[in-house]
Amino acid sequence: MAYQVIARKWRPQNFDEVLHQDHVSTTIRNSIKNGRISHAYIFSGPRGVGKTTMARILGKSLNCLAGLTGNPCGVCENCVEIRDGVSFDVIEIDGASNRGIENIRELRENVNFAPVKSRYKIYIIDEVHMLTKEAFNALLKTLEEPPPHAVFVFATTEIHQVPDTILSRCQKFFFKKISIEAIVNHLGTIVEAEGFSIDRRALYPIARAADGSMRDAQSLLDQIISFSEGNISEGSALAVLGVVPVESYLALLRNVLDTDASAAIHEIDRISSLGVDLSRYVAGLVDIIRTVRLVQHGIAVQEILGFSPEETGEMKTLADAIHDEELSVFFRILTDLQGEIRYSVNERINIEMAVLDMIAAKKRPSVAAIIAGLEGKVPVATQRKDDRKESAPVPKPKPEEPDVVKKNDPPRAAPAQLKPRAPEPEKKKIPVPDPAPSDPVKQWGDILAELKTRKPLLFVKLENTVIAKNTAGFHLTFPRVPGETSGERMLDRNDLSYIKAEFRRATGSELLTDIPGKTPADLPSGTVRQVETPPSDAEMISDTVEEDLAQNDPLVETIVELFHGKIINDTGEK
């Protein structure tokens, strides 16, 4: 006899063998028991969860030679023919390849004929949502008023694509995904019955890869058995599935927690060299972040997400070493990464940059750590578990005891009274002689020479200023030339402070600025230029004076460089 794959060999043959669909099998059993048999059923749910299998078992229950029963015998002629798919009265139709109106017309012509040797003529249409709109319309009348011997069973993974007119004429049953624990237990039973040995930890990645589909899980198990030649280890299962072990994700997260960028990038290089689909690797890393955070909040992930007890224990250890806020940041970085790598030419670069972002986020203090630091505490959750050390409690200061002398204690000597300390005699201040008088004009020339190098812009403002002395002190005066802007107007407070400080440093004297428009009357003759009242704005505009500036003048070049300007002529040309 030809080899039969596990998915067909271990296909359920009665309601009790169908896993995780008790709500469907119980309802159908009771309807058969009470004689309330509908003329049309529709089974909806994910792939590989038992929809077509349940339809075949329903056909056995209705046509078993032992009578209408919820437990078909499975050995009578009708049960065997239905199991082998050769029964004349249980017809299976593929909706994807028989989707036209001609196929439905043929069905309508044949449905009126009585069954050959059974009670009911049962039509099982798989993937019924693939029928065309015209085919559905042709089927409506038959569904509404079918012959008494006809029963229709529809199976679909896309019930929303089935017209409401069809749904309203059927009893609807929704199949659930099979839990990972149920798949693991069933696969373990199959392996043991087939005479193989398997590491139970190898069954969990198979069940997670099947995503709730028992048929997919059985097909993967069949492939792994062929690869392992009888002894199935976790490594063999992962190699066949192309799945990265949980230890790789946990190792990468530990490298991030240790801020070890070199080790983290090396792990990504190792995974990339194995030919793993990097987008699936990122998705797995997101799942691990999610699992660790759920574990941290005390949620039993073993039943929800289907991890082995050993894997769950490792995640609990990691959850104790990482703060919840950091997990939230890591999750956001990785979900953004999933969107980026869809359009990336080199996925590995994006993953490496995301991991470095996670390390940078780890180095930054969390909000909880900042608050704890402000309160004078060290947040325990931000430290890794292996780095935490038992610190001795800080003893509280004891309250001051009253000065009580016990009965038998010798009298204590009175504390010596401290004499007030005599004030130290004040040190004589040595008078600092005033600096030798210097020529302010010469000193001002030196200051301007320094400004030309250090502060060219300020030098331009002060280039034509004059230093003079009167009874009030030294004055900085600004010449008033028609057509020119007053230099004093260009100075701000910071400029004046800087000028006065430099003058004080150079001459030891204070510097006063002249009042615009006035000249001190007692200035020595010839020391100050004649100061004139500046013209009005209208006069300045109307009486413009053009000056030819030499473009090779260093002062002009300095002004152009400072203001990023350009020299133009009166015609506007450069």
Secondary structure, DSSP 8 states (H G I E B T S, - for coil): -----HHHHT---SGGGSTT-HHHHHHHHHHHHTT---SEEEEE-STTSSHHHHHHHHHHHHH-TT-S-SS--S-SHHHHHHHHT--SSEEEEETTTS-SHHHHHHHHHHHTS--SSSS-EEEEEETGGGS-HHHHHHHHHHHHS--TTEEEEEEES-GGGS-HHHHTTSEEEE-----HHHHHHHHHHHHHHHT-EE-HHHHHHHHHHHTT-HHHHHHHHHHHHHHHTTEE-HHHHHHHHT---HHHHHHHHHHHHTT-HHHHHHHHHHHHHTT--HHHHHHHHHHHHHHHHHHHTT--HHHHH---HHHHHHHHHHHTTS-HHHHHHHHHHHHHHHHHHTT-S-HHHHHHHHHHHHHHHHHS--HHHHHHHHTT---GGGS-GGG-------------------SSS------------------------------HHHHHHHHHHHHHHH-HHHHHHHTT-EEEEETTEEEEE----TTS--HHHH--HHHHHHHHHHHHHHHSS-EEE--TT---TTS-TTSS--------HHHHHHT-------TT-HHHHHHHHHHT-----TTS--
